[in-house]
Amino acid sequence: MFALLPPGSDLVLHRDPYAGSLRYHRGLSTPNSPDCKIVVDGIPAFWRDGEAILFDETYLHTAQNLTDRPRVILFCDVERKLWPFAAFWLNRSVGHFLLRQGLTKNVEGEPVSLSNRLFGGIYAVRRLGKRIKAGNRSVYYPIKYALFGSLLWSLFLR
């Protein structure tokens, strides 16, 4: 896919949970500046037009663009080659399953995965929770724990 990081953007420190691939970035249109960088496991690198960065996305990483130009990259996952064959097969099966969960409509007629259809509603609840938390933390936490407790109760204790 292609990924845009607008001027002034800052992606939070995170790690991706699936270790079946390595992450590949190729700079397409970048500020070519150390002020537009990625930091992986504490090691900074910055994007340059036409150059690649390959990293393990299971390490903590963050990105920021402190320039006045957008950063556009080609973003790919490169499958890890694993041995024995059973590990390779399991990795490929999990990877294909996860890819199918991310299907979204780019052009008319393409399918949209159930997880992407559900995400809109889930994200609306998350945004509401963030507004409540910003407004009154003493109200937010009892609501949060009551919702999670109800969910756990309905799944496991009912």
C-alpha positions in Angstrom: 0.0 0.0 0.0 1.0 3.6 0.0 1.3 5.5 3.2 1.1 9.3 3.7 2.5 11.0 6.8 1.4 14.6 6.7 3.5 17.6 7.9 3.6 17.9 11.7 2.4 14.2 12.2 3.6 12.0 15.0 2.8 8.3 15.2 2.7 6.9 18.7 5.3 4.3 19.8 3.9 0.9 19.1 4.7 -2.6 17.9 2.8 -4.8 15.6 1.9 -8.2 17.0 2.3 -10.4 14.0 5.9 -11.6 13.4 5.3 -13.3 10.1 6.8 -10.6 8.0 9.3 -7.8 7.8 8.2 -4.2 7.0 9.5 -2.6 3.8 9.3 1.2 3.2 10.5 2.8 -0.1 10.5 6.6 -0.2 8.5 7.9 -3.1 8.0 11.6 -2.2 9.7 12.5 1.0 11.2 15.6 2.7 14.6 13.9 2.5 15.3 15.2 6.0 16.2 13.8 9.4 13.2 15.7 10.6 11.0 13.1 8.9 12.1 9.9 10.5 11.2 6.5 11.9 12.8 5.2 15.1 12.9 1.4 15.5 14.1 -0.1 18.8 15.7 3.3 19.5 17.6 3.5 16.2 16.5 6.4 14.0 16.4 6.4 10.2 14.9 8.9 7.8 13.2 8.4 4.4 14.8 9.5 1.2 13.3 9.5 -2.3 14.0 6.1 -4.0 15.6 4.5 -0.9 14.4 1.6 1.2 14.1 0.9 4.9 13.5 -2.7 6.0 12.7 -3.4 9.7 11.1 -5.8 12.1 7.8 -4.3 13.0 7.6 -6.4 16.2 10.1 -4.0 17.7 8.8 -0.8 19.3 8.7 1.9 16.6 7.5 5.4 16.0 7.5 7.8 13.1 7.3 11.6 12.9 7.3 14.2 10.2 8.4 17.6 11.6 8.8 19.1 8.2 6.4 21.2 6.1 6.2 18.5 3.4 4.2 15.3 3.3 6.0 12.0 3.2 4.7 9.3 0.8 6.1 5.8 0.8 5.4 2.4 -0.6 4.7 0.2 2.3 5.0 -3.6 1.9 5.2 -6.6 4.2 7.9 -9.1 3.1 7.2 -12.7 4.2 9.7 -14.3 6.5 11.1 -17.6 5.2 10.8 -20.1 8.0 12.0 -23.7 8.4 10.8 -26.4 8.9 8.0 -26.4 6.4 5.3 -26.6 9.0 6.4 -23.2 10.4 6.4 -21.7 6.9 2.9 -23.2 6.2 1.5 -21.9 9.5 3.0 -18.4 8.9 1.6 -18.2 5.4 -1.9 -19.4 6.6 -2.0 -16.9 9.4 -0.8 -14.2 7.0 -3.5 -14.9 4.4 -6.2 -15.0 7.1 -5.1 -11.6 8.5 -5.0 -10.1 5.0 -8.5 -11.3 4.3 -9.6 -9.6 7.5 -8.4 -6.2 6.2 -10.3 -6.3 2.9 -11.7 -2.9 2.0 -13.5 -1.5 -1.1 -11.1 0.4 -3.3 -13.3 0.2 -6.4 -16.9 -0.6 -6.9 -17.7 -4.3 -6.5 -14.7 -5.2 -4.3 -15.6 -7.1 -1.1 -15.3 -5.6 2.4 -14.3 -7.9 5.3 -16.6 -8.3 8.3 -13.8 -6.9 10.6 -13.7 -3.7 8.5 -17.5 -3.4 8.6 -17.5 -3.8 12.3 -14.6 -1.4 12.9 -16.8 1.7 12.1 -19.1 1.0 15.0 -16.3 0.0 17.3 -14.3 3.1 16.5 -17.4 5.3 17.2 -17.6 3.8 20.7 -13.8 4.4 21.2 -14.2 8.0 20.2 -17.0 8.5 22.7 -14.8 6.9 25.4 -12.0 9.3 24.6 -14.3 12.3 24.9 -15.7 11.0 28.2 -12.1 10.3 29.5 -11.0 13.8 28.4 -14.0 15.4 30.2 -14.1 13.4 33.4 -11.8 10.6 34.3 -13.7 9.7 37.4 -16.7 8.9 35.3 -14.7 7.2 32.5 -13.1 4.4 34.5 -16.2 3.0 36.2 -18.0 3.0 32.8 -15.0 1.3 31.2 -14.7 -1.4 33.8 -18.4 -2.0 33.8 -18.5 -2.5 30.1 -15.5 -4.9 30.1 -16.9 -6.7 33.1 -20.2 -7.1 31.3 -18.5 -8.4 28.2 -16.4 -10.9 30.1 -19.5 -12.1 32.1 -21.5 -12.5 28.9 -18.7 -14.5 27.2 -17.5 -16.7 30.0 -19.8 -16.8 33.0 -23.3 -16.7 31.6 
